[in-house]
């Protein structure tokens, strides 16, 4: 069965267009309730980010869940990792996050978590797809068995306390000036409050969501605004989250952006020094920089690559005993604390290292010199551009030119109709040329 709904991170698309329509969302609720039906009255927690379409998707999901006898607990705007945490904490049978992560406001998505707080496997998603396509009338319960929907208060405070407790008891950030950019998204309350309660002087940006401005020129995918603010207020560090706060990038006191690769290197090295690192290495994806791999090898640490998607990283970590993993984009999974990427928790771990080493962020967070890397995208309308003979030939030629001194990754996005091309290698000019050659041929085929 081909995937019709699920991509690399749940279901995602343009709001009010297939598959992000109210009827599909309702069917998702009914399908999930039917899949997990096990004889007891089920509970689901539902969180969302700050997109206007979140109201529509939320109400449709509630209709679907309650129609099959599931009790719904509405969390309101809250980070994705908080939904994962509360799924376990509130003994829910599953959790749902309504978000399109770092995408613009007119997109939205549905992310699903199992009772253990982990994202669902491919096999479970495929079975839910089958149930979405099945006759929904088979799932309906009698009027007396309909589910109830309840809004839950205080969930932001519960998440703040959870995040703070990932630090040593006596740790605080007194004397540290921090700029935090919440992308006008789900962490606009939680992140500034957590940092302030830990003693930092906090300057907040991206904390005025209006339903339309999520990720617009702010957040982890647009760190320029944060860098300017860090310079303006002479801050010690900047923290940029994305729309649902499951990823983070850091800006140092000089205005330099520190990506997920550097953050994973930092945490891995520090945790190893404290005998806290499991698996003698980290898990990351095919997109992470070759420089990270070389740095870890020099430290005697392993680096395992998975397909793109933080849930694939998480699955490998669980199966093989790693406790640090993530993506270059800033999804950092620290499985001692979280079951998914958690931007705030990762940021707190970085600040803890800065405090202990008593050095500027620019020194603490620069662990290696990245290999020159070029990333470009080609949007396509339909078909299968990667199966075009001309595209296959130019990709093969590019791999031959890079040889053992570089890498090439070409993949179709799992969340939008885009072909992503990444090349890296020691020869920056060569990398640029081969990527441009591929892009040129792809554009003709698309």
Secondary structure as GFF3:
##gff-version 3
##sequence-region A 1 446
A	DSSP	beta_strand	6	7	.	.	.	ID=ss1
A	DSSP	beta_strand	10	14	.	.	.	ID=ss2
A	DSSP	alpha_helix	22	35	.	.	.	ID=ss3
A	DSSP	beta_strand	43	48	.	.	.	ID=ss4
A	DSSP	alpha_helix	54	67	.	.	.	ID=ss5
A	DSSP	beta_strand	71	77	.	.	.	ID=ss6
A	DSSP	alpha_helix	80	89	.	.	.	ID=ss7
A	DSSP	beta_strand	94	98	.	.	.	ID=ss8
A	DSSP	beta_strand	107	114	.	.	.	ID=ss9
A	DSSP	alpha_helix	122	133	.	.	.	ID=ss10
A	DSSP	three_ten_helix	136	139	.	.	.	ID=ss11
A	DSSP	three_ten_helix	143	145	.	.	.	ID=ss12
A	DSSP	beta_strand	149	151	.	.	.	ID=ss13
A	DSSP	alpha_helix	155	164	.	.	.	ID=ss14
A	DSSP	beta_strand	177	181	.	.	.	ID=ss15
A	DSSP	alpha_helix	190	197	.	.	.	ID=ss16
A	DSSP	beta_strand	201	205	.	.	.	ID=ss17
A	DSSP	alpha_helix	224	233	.	.	.	ID=ss18
A	DSSP	beta_strand	237	241	.	.	.	ID=ss19
A	DSSP	beta_strand	248	251	.	.	.	ID=ss20
A	DSSP	beta_strand	257	258	.	.	.	ID=ss21
A	DSSP	alpha_helix	260	273	.	.	.	ID=ss22
A	DSSP	beta_strand	281	285	.	.	.	ID=ss23
A	DSSP	alpha_helix	290	298	.	.	.	ID=ss24
A	DSSP	beta_strand	302	306	.	.	.	ID=ss25
A	DSSP	alpha_helix	310	320	.	.	.	ID=ss26
A	DSSP	beta_strand	324	326	.	.	.	ID=ss27
A	DSSP	beta_strand	332	334	.	.	.	ID=ss28
A	DSSP	alpha_helix	343	357	.	.	.	ID=ss29
A	DSSP	alpha_helix	361	364	.	.	.	ID=ss30
A	DSSP	beta_strand	373	379	.	.	.	ID=ss31
A	DSSP	three_ten_helix	385	387	.	.	.	ID=ss32
A	DSSP	alpha_helix	389	402	.	.	.	ID=ss33
A	DSSP	three_ten_helix	403	405	.	.	.	ID=ss34
A	DSSP	beta_strand	406	412	.	.	.	ID=ss35
A	DSSP	beta_strand	418	425	.	.	.	ID=ss36
A	DSSP	alpha_helix	428	445	.	.	.	ID=ss37
###
